[in-house]
Amino acid sequence: MQTGAAGVAGTLLATRAGKTESPNETIVVGVMGTNNRGNALAKSFVAQSNCRVGAVCDVDVRAREKAAATVAQGQPEKPQLVEDFRRMLDNKAIDAIVIAAPDHWHAPATVFACNAGKHVYCEKPASHNPAEGELAIAASQKNDRVVDIGTQRRSMPKIQEAIARLRKGDLGEVLYSRGWYNNRRGSIGNGKVAPVPSWLDYSLWQGPAPKEDYRDNVVHYNWHWFWTWGTGEIGNNGVHSLDICRWGLGVDYPTKVASTGARLRYDDDQQTPDTHTATYHFPGDKMITWEGISWQPRGREDSMFGISFHGTEGSLVIDGGSYKIYDMHNKLVEEVSGPSSDAPHLSNFLECIRTNQKPNATIEEAHKSTLLCQLGNIAHRTNSVLDIDPANGHIQNNQAAQNLWGREYNPAFEPKV
């Protein structure tokens, strides 16, 4: 970590990769993937106390230049502009890597960063497939690095309060939780093989994924809906609600997963379902259900996104950073408003680096929530009900489903601990 401003730009001064001595030291971060979410994160990290963005990295020259301009609005030092993520790992002045690249990069980049001595803030989902999540945990633990995942509701004050009230028994015994996400997405069309644009390093964009020809309807956002790179809507947005559902119920791994989904709205290249329901059974007779409809905006509780908990003495509904409590006659008895900013989550990450504490969204907990998304996808893809070992979340007695536990890699970017 750096204690002064000099040397943040260009050839950043080398500093040690070990633990910090002072909570006031400046933490230098490098941001990977700056087209959309990463650009917003770069802006947010610059706004944090005693934090500087030392480098911005993207395989799209336009995105990294945009992020550099964003950073320049919040700090006097210019960040390095990096195309290859590995150059940030070589830079000893960078303390932490912020990963906002596509899903297929999340866990491999986390592993590479931990192995290089960097702390990690990684956007959700924690991994593209279950095996990668376990690798990310191993890399964090082996290298004693803080790995925080962008399930930021874990740091929102009133959501923390709501979970505490569930644990206290304000709803009686809580047996069931439900999450949902609705949107009005359009068709991605039918793409065709095309020349790689001059502004894009497509080989680096693919990274750990098996190499495929460039198609004109994948980069930058539509990769979410292809199994090679994305995890569908359940991994894209469902992970936020499933994480809170699991946290509130106090459960870890399920015993059984059922899932059904389809592409109902458009006849296009999308592989992941645009209409999807997944149900999870847990030890102790508790259940979670997630519903996603990507093409129709009306959701439950008059909200496009939300989480509800149902107990023997009432219900609790979370929307944004706020919550409501209803009695057993469905009467609203309390409404609590709260902020939904990312800032507390980023602050928690930086403070944990300084103090060597566990963040609010550890990789261990994020893996369990991400795994629910992945198991929902695997049950859908194999058209089967999955039996799960509640000790570790592994699939049992289903070879077709077990085959989707990991993936094939481009050997040049295969993550190893």
C-alpha positions in Angstrom: 0.0 0.0 0.0 1.1 3.5 -0.6 1.3 6.3 2.0 1.6 9.2 -0.5 0.3 10.2 -3.9 3.6 10.1 -5.8 4.1 7.2 -8.1 0.5 6.0 -8.5 0.5 6.7 -12.2 2.7 5.0 -14.8 5.5 3.2 -13.1 3.9 2.9 -9.7 6.3 2.6 -6.8 6.8 -1.0 -5.7 5.4 -1.8 -2.3 5.2 -4.9 -0.2 2.3 -7.4 -0.9 1.9 -8.3 2.8 -0.4 -7.1 5.5 -0.8 -3.5 6.3 0.4 -1.8 9.5 -1.7 1.4 9.4 -5.4 1.7 8.8 -4.7 5.1 7.2 -2.6 3.8 4.3 -3.8 4.3 0.8 -4.9 1.2 -0.9 -4.2 1.1 -4.7 -6.6 -0.9 -6.8 -6.6 -2.0 -10.4 -9.9 -2.5 -12.2 -10.4 -5.3 -14.7 -13.3 -4.9 -17.1 -14.4 -1.3 -17.4 -17.1 -1.2 -20.1 -20.1 -0.9 -17.8 -20.1 -2.1 -14.2 -16.3 -1.8 -13.9 -16.5 1.9 -14.9 -19.0 2.5 -12.2 -16.8 0.6 -9.7 -13.8 2.6 -10.7 -15.7 5.8 -9.9 -16.9 4.4 -6.6 -13.5 3.2 -5.4 -12.0 6.7 -6.2 -14.6 8.2 -4.0 -13.6 5.9 -1.1 -11.3 7.4 1.6 -7.6 6.5 1.2 -8.1 4.6 -2.0 -6.7 5.2 -5.5 -7.2 3.6 -8.8 -3.7 2.8 -10.1 -4.7 1.0 -13.3 -7.7 0.4 -15.5 -7.8 -2.7 -17.7 -10.0 -3.7 -20.6 -9.6 -5.6 -23.8 -11.7 -2.9 -25.5 -9.6 0.2 -26.0 -12.7 2.4 -25.8 -13.7 1.1 -22.4 -10.3 1.6 -20.8 -10.1 5.1 -22.1 -13.6 5.8 -20.8 -12.6 4.5 -17.4 -9.4 6.5 -17.3 -11.4 9.6 -17.9 -13.8 8.6 -15.1 -11.0 8.1 -12.7 -9.4 11.4 -13.7 -12.5 13.2 -12.4 -11.9 11.9 -8.9 -8.2 11.8 -8.4 -5.2 13.9 -9.6 -3.1 10.9 -10.6 -3.7 9.3 -14.0 -4.2 5.5 -13.9 -2.2 3.1 -16.1 -4.2 1.9 -19.1 -3.7 -1.8 -19.4 -4.9 -4.3 -22.0 -3.7 -7.5 -20.5 -4.9 -8.3 -17.0 -1.7 -10.1 -16.2 0.3 -6.8 -16.4 -1.6 -5.6 -13.3 -0.6 -8.7 -11.5 3.0 -7.9 -12.2 2.7 -4.5 -10.7 3.7 -4.7 -7.0 2.2 -1.2 -6.3 -1.3 -2.6 -6.8 -2.8 -4.0 -3.7 -6.1 -5.3 -4.9 -7.8 -6.3 -8.2 -11.4 -5.3 -8.9 -12.9 -7.8 -11.4 -15.8 -6.8 -13.5 -15.1 -8.8 -16.6 -17.6 -11.3 -17.9 -18.6 -14.3 -15.7 -16.2 -16.8 -17.3 -13.3 -14.6 -16.1 -14.5 -14.1 -12.5 -13.0 -17.1 -10.7 -9.9 -17.6 -13.0 -8.9 -13.9 -12.5 -9.6 -14.3 -8.7 -7.2 -17.3 -8.6 -4.5 -15.6 -10.7 -4.8 -12.4 -8.5 -4.6 -14.3 -5.2 -1.6 -16.3 -6.5 0.1 -13.0 -7.3 -0.5 -11.7 -3.8 -3.4 -9.4 -4.6 -6.6 -9.0 -2.7 -9.8 -9.2 -4.8 -13.1 -7.5 -5.1 -15.0 -9.6 -7.7 -18.4 -8.9 -9.2 -21.1 -11.5 -8.9 -21.5 -14.3 -9.6 -18.4 -15.6 -7.8 -17.7 -18.2 -10.6 -18.9 -19.5 -13.9 -19.1 -23.1 -12.6 -19.0 -24.9 -9.2 -15.4 -26.2 -9.6 -14.1 -22.7 -10.1 -15.8 -21.5 -6.9 -14.0 -24.1 -5.0 -10.7 -23.1 -6.7 -11.3 -19.4 -5.7 -11.8 -20.4 -2.1 -8.6 -22.5 -2.1 -6.6 -19.6 -3.7 -7.9 -17.1 -1.1 -7.1 -19.4 1.8 -3.7 -20.6 0.6 -2.5 -17.0 -0.2 -4.3 -15.4 2.8 -6.0 -12.8 0.6 -9.2 -11.0 1.2 -11.7 -11.9 -1.5 -15.0 -10.0 -1.4 -17.8 -10.6 -3.9 -20.2 -7.9 -5.2 -23.3 -9.1 -3.5 -23.5 -5.7 -1.9 -26.9 -6.1 -0.1 -24.9 -7.9 2.6 -23.6 -4.4 3.6 -26.8 -2.4 3.4 -27.7 -1.4 7.0 -31.4 -2.0 6.9 -31.0 -5.4 5.2 -28.6 -6.4 7.9 -31.2 -5.2 10.4 -33.9 -7.2 8.6 -31.8 -10.4 8.8 -31.2 -9.8 12.5 -34.9 -9.6 13.1 -35.5 -12.8 11.3 -32.8 -14.5 13.5 -34.4 -12.9 16.6 -37.7 -14.6 15.8 -39.9 -11.6 14.8 -41.6 -13.8 12.2 -41.7 -16.9 14.3 -40.0 -19.9 12.7 -39.0 -18.9 9.1 -39.5 -21.8 6.8 -39.6 -20.4 3.2 -38.0 -17.6 1.2 -38.7 -16.5 -2.3 -36.6 -14.3 -4.7 -37.6 -12.9 -8.1 -36.3 -10.8 -11.0 -38.2 -9.3 -13.9 -37.1 -7.2 -16.8 -38.2 -6.2 -20.3 -35.2 -7.4 -22.4 -35.4 -7.5 -26.1 -34.2 -10.1 -28.6 -30.5 -10.6 -29.2 -31.2 -11.6 -32.8 -29.3 -14.2 -34.8 -25.6 -13.4 -35.0 -23.1 -14.3 -37.6 -19.4 -14.9 -37.7 -17.7 -11.6 -38.4 -14.2 -9.9 -38.3 -13.0 -8.9 -34.9 -13.4 -5.1 -34.4 -10.2 -3.1 -34.4 -11.0 -1.9 -30.8 -11.2 -5.4 -29.3 -8.6 -8.0 -28.3 -11.0 -10.9 -28.7 -8.4 -13.6 -27.7 -8.0 -11.9 -24.3 -11.7 -11.4 -24.0 -12.2 -15.2 -24.4 -9.3 -15.8 -22.0 -10.0 -19.1 -20.1 -13.0 -20.1 -22.2 -12.5 -22.5 -25.2 -11.8 -20.5 -28.3 -14.8 -19.7 -30.6 -15.1 -17.5 -33.6 -16.2 -13.9 -33.0 -19.9 -13.4 -33.6 -21.5 -10.0 -33.9 -24.2 -10.4 -31.2 -22.1 -11.5 -28.2 -19.8 -8.6 -27.1 -20.5 -6.7 -24.8 -23.6 -7.7 -23.0 -25.2 -10.7 -24.7 -22.6 -13.1 -23.6 -24.7 -13.4 -20.4 -27.1 -15.7 -22.4 -24.5 -18.1 -23.8 -23.3 -21.1 -21.7 -19.7 -20.7 -22.8 -19.4 -17.3 -21.0 -22.5 -16.6 -19.0 -24.7 -18.0 -16.3 -28.1 -16.7 -17.5 -30.4 -14.4 -15.6 -30.2 -16.5 -12.5 -26.5 -15.9 -12.3 -26.7 -12.4 -13.5 -29.4 -11.1 -11.1 -30.8 -14.1 -9.3 -27.7 -14.5 -7.3 -28.5 -11.2 -5.4 -31.8 -12.5 -4.2 -30.7 -16.1 -3.6 -27.9 -14.8 -1.5 -30.2 -12.9 0.8 -32.7 -15.8 0.8 -30.0 -18.2 2.0 -28.6 -15.7 4.5 -32.0 -15.0 6.0 -33.0 -18.7 6.3 -29.6 -19.5 7.8 -28.9 -22.4 5.4 -25.8 -23.5 3.4 -26.1 -26.3 0.9 -29.4 -27.8 -0.3 -30.4 -31.5 -0.4 -32.5 -31.3 -3.5 -32.8 -28.9 -6.5 -35.6 -28.8 -9.1 -35.6 -26.4 -12.0 -37.6 -25.7 -15.1 -37.1 -23.0 -17.7 -37.6 -22.1 -21.3 -37.1 -19.5 -24.0 -40.7 -18.3 -24.4 -40.4 -14.8 -25.9 -38.0 -14.7 -28.8 -36.6 -17.1 -31.4 -33.0 -16.0 -31.4 -29.5 -17.2 -30.4 -30.1 -17.0 -26.6 -29.2 -20.4 -25.0 -30.2 -19.6 -21.3 -33.8 -19.5 -20.4 -35.7 -16.2 -20.4 -38.3 -17.7 -18.1 -37.0 -19.8 -15.2 -38.0 -21.2 -11.8 -35.7 -23.0 -9.5 -36.6 -24.6 -6.1 -34.2 -25.6 -3.4 -34.9 -27.9 -0.4 -32.6 -27.6 2.6 -32.0 -29.6 5.8 -34.4 -28.6 8.6 -37.4 -28.5 6.2 -36.7 -25.1 4.7 -37.2 -24.1 1.1 -36.2 -21.3 -1.3 -37.8 -20.6 -4.7 -36.4 -18.2 -7.4 -38.4 -16.9 -10.4 -36.9 -15.0 -13.3 -38.8 -13.5 -16.3 -36.5 -11.6 -18.5 -39.1 -10.3 -21.0 -41.9 -9.1 -18.8 -41.3 -6.4 -16.2 -44.1 -7.0 -13.7 -42.8 -8.9 -10.6 -44.2 -9.8 -7.3 -45.0 -7.3 -4.5 -45.2 -4.6 -7.2 -41.4 -4.8 -7.7 -39.2 -6.0 -10.5 -36.7 -7.4 -7.9 -37.2 -8.6 -4.4 -37.0 -11.1 -1.6 -39.6 -12.3 0.8 -39.5 -14.4 3.9 -42.4 -16.4 5.3 -42.6 -17.5 8.9 -45.2 -18.9 11.3 -45.9 -15.4 12.7 -45.6 -13.2 9.6 -43.8 -12.2 6.5 -40.9 -9.8 5.6 -40.4 -8.3 2.1 -37.1 -6.7 1.0 -37.1 -4.2 -1.8 -33.9 -2.2 -2.5 -32.3 -1.3 0.9 -35.7 -1.3 2.7 -38.1 -3.8 4.1 -41.7 -4.3 5.2 -43.2 -6.7 7.8 -46.7 -8.2 7.5 -48.7 -10.1 10.1 -50.5 -13.4 9.5 -53.6 -11.5 8.3 -51.4 -9.9 5.6 -51.6 -6.5 7.3 -48.7 -4.2 6.9 -47.4 -3.6 10.5 -44.0 -2.0 9.9 -42.2 -0.3 7.0 -38.4 0.5 7.3 -36.6 2.5 4.7 -32.9 2.4 4.1 -30.2 3.3 1.5 -29.2 1.0 -1.3 -25.7 2.4 -2.1 -22.7 0.2 -2.9 -20.4 2.5 -0.8 -20.7 0.5 2.5 -19.7 -2.7 0.7 -16.6 -1.2 -0.9 -15.7 0.5 2.4 -16.0 -2.9 4.1 -13.7 -4.5 1.6 -11.0 -1.9 2.0 -11.2 -2.0 5.8 -10.8 -5.7 5.7 -7.6 -5.4 3.7 -6.3 -3.0 6.3 -7.3 -5.1 9.3 -7.0 -8.6 7.9 -10.7 -9.3 8.7 -13.3 -11.3 6.8 -15.5 -9.1 4.5 -19.3 -9.1 4.6 -19.5 -11.2 1.4 -16.7 -13.7 1.7 -15.8 -16.0 -1.1 -16.9 -18.9 1.0 -20.4 -17.5 1.5 -20.6 -16.2 -2.1 -19.7 -19.6 -3.4 -22.7 -21.2 -1.6 -25.0 -18.6 -3.1 -23.5 -18.8 -6.6 -23.7 -22.5 -6.4 -27.5 -22.3 -6.0 -27.6 -20.5 -9.4 -25.4 -23.0 -11.0 -27.3 -26.0 -9.6 -30.5 -24.3 -10.9 -28.9 -24.1 -14.4 -27.6 -27.6 -14.2 -31.0 -29.1 -13.2 -32.6 -27.1 -16.1 -30.0 -28.2 -18.7 -30.2 -31.9 -17.7 -34.0 -31.9 -17.2 -33.5 -33.6 -13.8 -34.1 -33.2 -10.1 -30.7 -33.1 -8.4 -29.8 -34.9 -5.2 -27.2 -32.8 -3.4 -24.8 -33.7 -0.6 -25.7 -31.1 2.1 -22.2 -31.3 3.5 -20.5 -29.7 0.5 -23.1 -29.0 -2.2 -21.9 -31.7 -4.6 -24.3 -33.4 -7.0 -24.9 -37.1 -6.3 -25.9 -40.0 -8.5 -26.3 -38.1 -11.8 -23.4 -38.3 -14.2 -24.9 -35.9 -16.8 -25.3 -33.2 -14.1 -21.9 -34.0 -12.6 -20.3 -33.4 -16.0 -21.3 -29.8 -15.8 -19.6 -29.3 -12.4 -16.5 -27.9 -14.2 -15.5 -26.9 -17.7 -12.9 -27.2 -20.5 -10.3 -24.4 -20.5 -8.0 -22.6 -22.9 -4.8 -24.1 -21.4 -3.1 -20.7 -21.4 -5.6 -19.4 -18.9 -6.5 -22.4 -16.8 -6.7 -21.5 -13.1 -4.6 -23.5 -10.7 -3.9 -23.2 -7.0 
